[in-house]
């Protein structure tokens, strides 16, 4: 058995050189965070979800060795579900030249490889499908996250025409998008459906529709970006019409026994923009159309993906997930600066969300789910039985050695 000092070594992975939220240690037998959950016909072994995180490293939309290594290390960390990054439904729908895509059958094989790897390790594979709209043809973030420049073109980057609800650029200096016609919307809806079918072919078990962060669907939803005067603009019903049509079409194409998530920016965080009341009303409409989980993020209408006048704090988006769950009668997923396991558990215990999404914290510590389980009370020696045997077998022997060394040191001090 591990002594308390050895367990403390494992728990120390969560200690950071910064202040984290103080949460009481909740009395429990088994934490909700590590209780399985079944959505439709798919069971997640725990409530930890690795959120989609774009890496901007694809070539012509095709996943590379980097992607397999990146997702592989997250899979081995023990989450219930791991999402691959935002995946464009058309080549025009990419944010950058490095975006992942699923607009052709050529994109399926490398994605199928990672989905099979996830299943082999009892992790549910998820994929988020997306369209950038007017946020397309941009720089990769580390080159500036703005409009492509001559320096970008010299590196081999290419520009393309973009589309949006109206012919207004995100900010001055960006490409002016072409306004989508009604016939364009019909065709685009078909691309979302085709992307869902290819996602199924690739072996994914959970699908998420991206409606957040200033990308095309969010552009339709927000009154700040949708200035149309036809049936797809104007009031709430008009602005939500196309996103709801896409949700309905994707749900019809996606198997009835598999979950369908949808990510929203719950608030724009801008005067005159999309509000939390809008999100609740929208979530009710989505629930009627068969969406299973609302993934609650925020911001991003202008600038970087999550840019908004929303003050950052620990779990700052949890109230959005709580209100959607309570008022719309639909499952929700909380995301955003949830790094402490006790805090994550308290969110579930209080009924604020059904799932906890971990994003950049998993880049710091891919083993966050495994370490969280130990932090929440499971004996490390027992927990290692559920780790990949290539790790757990060796680490258990290592911990025995550490325990013996400590016992010998204690005996030497007594003599």
FINUDO-661571 format. One record per residue (C-alpha): x, y, z. Coordinates in steps of 0.25 Angstrom, whole numbers, padded with zeros to 4 digits, always signed. Layout:
! FINUDO-661571
XYZ/...
***
This chain:
! FINUDO-661571
+0000+0000+0000/+0004+0014-0002/+0008+0022+0010/+0002+0036+0012/+0015+0043+0007/+0015+0035-0006/+0000+0039-0009/+0004+0053-0006/+0015+0052-0017/+0003+0049-0027/-0006+0059-0022/+0005+0070-0023/+0003+0070-0038/-0009+0079-0035/-0001+0089-0027/+0002+0102-0035/+0009+0115-0033/-0004+0122-0033/-0016+0123-0025/-0027+0113-0028/-0042+0113-0023/-0043+0108-0009/-0054+0097-0008/-0058+0089+0004/-0055+0074+0003/-0069+0068+0000/-0073+0056+0008/-0075+0044-0002/-0074+0030-0005/-0071+0031-0020/-0069+0045-0026/-0079+0049-0037/-0068+0053-0046/-0064+0038-0046/-0078+0032-0047/-0081+0027-0061/-0092+0034-0069/-0100+0029-0081/-0105+0038-0092/-0114+0031-0102/-0107+0018-0104/-0093+0023-0101/-0087+0022-0087/-0075+0030-0082/-0067+0024-0071/-0066+0037-0064/-0071+0052-0065/-0058+0057-0070/-0058+0062-0084/-0046+0067-0092/-0051+0079-0099/-0048+0082-0114/-0035+0090-0115/-0030+0095-0129/-0015+0092-0132/-0015+0098-0146/-0005+0087-0150/-0013+0080-0161/-0009+0080-0176/-0020+0082-0186/-0029+0078-0174/-0023+0065-0172/-0018+0061-0158/-0003+0058-0156/+0006+0050-0147/+0006+0062-0138/-0009+0061-0136/-0008+0046-0133/+0002+0048-0122/-0005+0060-0117/-0019+0053-0115/-0012+0040-0111/-0006+0046-0099/-0019+0052-0095/-0026+0039-0097/-0016+0032-0088/-0020+0042-0077/-0033+0034-0074/-0044+0044-0078/-0058+0039-0081/-0058+0046-0094/-0047+0053-0103/-0052+0062-0114/-0043+0065-0126/-0042+0079-0130/-0051+0088-0138/-0052+0081-0151/-0057+0089-0163/-0069+0084-0171/-0063+0091-0184/-0050+0096-0188/-0056+0110-0188/-0060+0108-0174/-0046+0107-0168/-0041+0118-0159/-0026+0116-0163/-0018+0108-0173/-0015+0098-0162/-0030+0095-0158/-0034+0081-0158/-0045+0077-0168/-0055+0066-0171/-0060+0071-0184/-0055+0059-0192/-0053+0044-0191/-0038+0047-0191/-0039+0053-0177/-0046+0040-0171/-0034+0030-0170/-0025+0038-0160/-0037+0042-0151/-0042+0027-0151/-0028+0023-0146/-0029+0032-0134/-0044+0028-0131/-0040+0014-0131/-0029+0017-0122/-0038+0024-0112/-0048+0012-0112/-0037+0002-0109/-0034+0010-0097/-0049+0011-0093/-0050+0026-0096/-0062+0031-0104/-0057+0038-0117/-0063+0052-0120/-0062+0061-0131/-0067+0076-0133/-0071+0080-0147/-0070+0095-0150/-0070+0106-0160/-0062+0119-0158/-0071+0128-0167/-0065+0142-0167/-0054+0138-0158/-0047+0129-0169/-0034+0131-0176/-0027+0136-0164/-0013+0135-0158/-0010+0124-0149/-0010+0130-0135/+0005+0129-0133/+0007+0138-0145/-0003+0149-0140/-0017+0143-0141/-0021+0154-0151/-0022+0156-0166/-0012+0148-0174/+0000+0157-0178/+0011+0156-0189/+0020+0149-0179/+0009+0139-0177/+0008+0137-0192/+0023+0136-0193/+0022+0124-0183/+0013+0117-0193/-0001+0121-0186/-0012+0123-0196/-0024+0132-0195/-0039+0129-0199/-0052+0135-0201/-0061+0135-0188/-0075+0135-0186/-0085+0141-0175/-0099+0144-0172/-0096+0158-0177/-0085+0164-0185/-0078+0171-0173/-0063+0167-0169/-0061+0163-0154/-0052+0176-0153/-0046+0186-0163/-0035+0180-0170/-0041+0166-0171/-0046+0160-0184/-0060+0165-0187/-0069+0152-0187/-0079+0149-0198/-0093+0149-0192/-0099+0135-0192/-0112+0134-0201/-0123+0125-0198/-0118+0114-0208/-0105+0115-0202/-0111+0112-0188/-0117+0099-0194/-0104+0095-0200/-0097+0098-0187/-0107+0090-0179/-0103+0078-0187/-0089+0080-0184/-0092+0079-0169/-0099+0066-0172/-0088+0060-0180/-0078+0064-0169/-0087+0057-0159/-0087+0044-0168/-0072+0044-0170/-0070+0046-0154/-0079+0034-0153/-0070+0026-0163/-0058+0030-0156/-0063+0024-0143/-0067+0035-0134/-0078+0033-0124/-0081+0047-0120/-0083+0059-0129/-0083+0074-0126/-0088+0085-0134/-0080+0098-0132/-0089+0110-0130/-0079+0118-0122/-0067+0127-0122/-0071+0136-0134/-0071+0126-0145/-0082+0124-0155/-0094+0119-0146/-0091+0129-0136/-0090+0140-0147/-0105+0136-0150/-0109+0136-0135/-0103+0150-0131/-0111+0163-0135/-0097+0169-0135/-0093+0161-0147/-0106+0157-0154/-0112+0169-0161/-0120+0161-0171/-0134+0166-0174/-0140+0152-0180/-0145+0140-0172/-0131+0137-0167/-0129+0150-0160/-0136+0161-0151/-0143+0156-0139/-0139+0144-0130/-0147+0134-0139/-0140+0139-0151/-0126+0139-0146/-0127+0125-0140/-0134+0119-0152/-0122+0114-0160/-0114+0109-0148/-0127+0101-0144/-0129+0096-0158/-0114+0091-0157/-0116+0084-0143/-0129+0078-0148/-0122+0072-0161/-0110+0067-0154/-0119+0061-0143/-0126+0053-0154/-0113+0049-0160/-0106+0045-0147/-0111+0031-0141/-0122+0032-0131/-0113+0024-0121/-0102+0034-0121/-0101+0047-0114/-0101+0061-0121/-0095+0072-0113/-0095+0087-0117/-0086+0098-0113/-0091+0112-0111/-0085+0125-0107/-0095+0127-0096/-0093+0142-0096/-0086+0152-0106/-0081+0160-0094/-0084+0172-0103/-0095+0183-0103/-0107+0179-0111/-0101+0165-0113/-0106+0151-0111/-0110+0149-0096/-0112+0138-0086/-0127+0140-0088/-0125+0137-0103/-0117+0125-0099/-0128+0119-0090/-0138+0121-0101/-0129+0115-0112/-0126+0103-0103/-0141+0100-0102/-0142+0100-0117/-0130+0091-0118/-0135+0081-0108/-0148+0080-0116/-0139+0076-0128/-0132+0065-0121/-0119+0072-0116/-0114+0065-0104/-0104+0074-0097/-0101+0089-0098/-0086+0092-0096/-0086+0106-0090/-0075+0115-0094/-0075+0130-0096/-0070+0142-0105/-0062+0142-0117/-0071+0149-0127/-0059+0159-0130/-0044+0155-0129/-0039+0142-0123/-0048+0130-0121/-0052+0134-0107/-0050+0149-0107/-0061+0156-0099/-0064+0166-0088/-0066+0154-0079/-0057+0155-0066/-0049+0143-0064/-0049+0135-0051/-0049+0121-0047/-0061+0114-0054/-0066+0127-0059/-0075+0120-0069/-0081+0110-0059/-0093+0120-0057/-0097+0119-0072/-0097+0103-0071/-0105+0104-0058/-0116+0113-0064/-0117+0105-0077/-0118+0092-0069/-0129+0098-0059/-0137+0106-0069/-0136+0099-0082/-0137+0085-0076/-0125+0080-0084/-0112+0074-0080/-0101+0084-0080/-0085+0083-0079/-0077+0094-0072/-0064+0098-0077/-0054+0110-0074/-0043+0110-0063/-0048+0098-0056/-0034+0093-0051/-0037+0088-0037/-0043+0074-0035/-0051+0078-0023/-0057+0090-0030/-0060+0081-0042/-0067+0071-0033/-0075+0082-0025/-0081+0087-0039/-0087+0073-0041/-0091+0072-0027/-0099+0085-0027/-0106+0081-0040/-0099+0092-0048/-0095+0083-0060/-0095+0069-0064/-0081+0068-0070/-0068+0076-0067/-0059+0080-0079/-0044+0081-0077/-0037+0089-0088/-0023+0095-0086/-0021+0090-0073/-0020+0076-0080/-0008+0082-0088/-0001+0085-0075/-0005+0071-0069/-0010+0061-0079/-0013+0052-0067/-0022+0062-0060/-0034+0052-0059/-0025+0041-0053/-0019+0050-0043/-0033+0056-0040/-0038+0043-0036/-0027+0041-0026/-0029+0055-0021/-0044+0052-0019/-0040+0040-0010/-0037+0028-0018/-0025+0021-0013/-0014+0023-0023/-0010+0008-0023/-0024+0004-0027/-0026+0015-0037/-0013+0010-0044/-0021-0003-0048/-0029+0005-0057/-0017+0013-0064/-0011+0007-0077/-0004-0005-0072/+0009+0000-0079/+0009+0011-0068/+0001+0005-0056/+0009-0008-0055/+0022+0000-0054/+0017+0011-0045/+0011+0001-0035/+0025-0005-0034/+0031+0008-0033/+0022+0012-0021/+0025+0000-0014/+0040+0003-0015/+0037+0017-0010/+0029+0012+0002/+0040+0002+0005/+0051+0013+0004/+0043+0022+0014/+0041+0010+0023/+0056+0008+0023/+0059+0022+0026/+0049+0023+0037/+0055+0010+0043/+0069+0016+0042/+0065+0029+0049/+0059+0021+0061/+0072+0013+0063/
***
